[in-house]
């Protein structure tokens, strides 16, 4: 692996390789696609990173149950951590453990209009603290 890393080099942004193919990371040709296993590993890494970001940004994050943490991770995955932080009212209600109001605020957003089924499921999960 270290030899491949050294030869390929790492690029966090997409670029065109010498064969004019979109490539990222350590020479991963995006035209080849990913297996489910590769995609699951990428997702696992991204979820870990997002969880760490939220733990630092939201002092109460660690106090939430797994289902409510998952709502915030899910939203940050979709919107980016910065996008999630724009949900100031909803997050203040989460911090106050007023999950019903947090759920209502989640639905009162442009995000909820863009992904209504997703938003409804996540707001229900935030409100009940149970998987949806």
KAGI-V590080 format. One record per residue. N is the residue number from 0. PHI is phi in whole degrees, -180 to 180 (* if undefined). Layout:
N & PHI
N & PHI
//
This chain:
0 & *
1 & -65
2 & -67
3 & -60
4 & -59
5 & -65
6 & -74
7 & -78
8 & 73
9 & -113
10 & -135
11 & -79
12 & -111
13 & -62
14 & -149
15 & -93
16 & -77
17 & -64
18 & -99
19 & 64
20 & -107
21 & -67
22 & -138
23 & -152
24 & 68
25 & -96
26 & 80
27 & -80
28 & -75
29 & -71
30 & -66
31 & -81
32 & 74
33 & -131
34 & -79
35 & -61
36 & -63
37 & -64
38 & -63
39 & -65
40 & -67
41 & -63
42 & -62
43 & -59
44 & -64
45 & -66
46 & -63
47 & -62
48 & -62
49 & -63
50 & -60
51 & -66
52 & -62
53 & -69
54 & -61
55 & -77
56 & -79
57 & -123
58 & -56
59 & -87
60 & -54
61 & -67
62 & -84
63 & -75
64 & -73
65 & -60
66 & -66
67 & -75
68 & -59
69 & -61
70 & -61
71 & -67
72 & -64
73 & -60
74 & -65
75 & -67
76 & -63
77 & -75
78 & -101
79 & 85
80 & -61
81 & -64
82 & -63
83 & -61
84 & -64
85 & -73
86 & -85
87 & -59
88 & -65
89 & -59
90 & -66
91 & -67
92 & -70
93 & -61
94 & -60
95 & -85
96 & 63
97 & -98
98 & -73
99 & -66
100 & -69
101 & -60
102 & -63
103 & -63
104 & -64
105 & -59
106 & -77
107 & -93
108 & -153
109 & -65
110 & -55
111 & -64
112 & -73
113 & -77
114 & -131
115 & -60
116 & -65
117 & -62
118 & -63
119 & -64
120 & -62
121 & -70
122 & -67
123 & -63
124 & -66
125 & -64
126 & -65
127 & -89
128 & 74
129 & -121
130 & -65
131 & -129
//
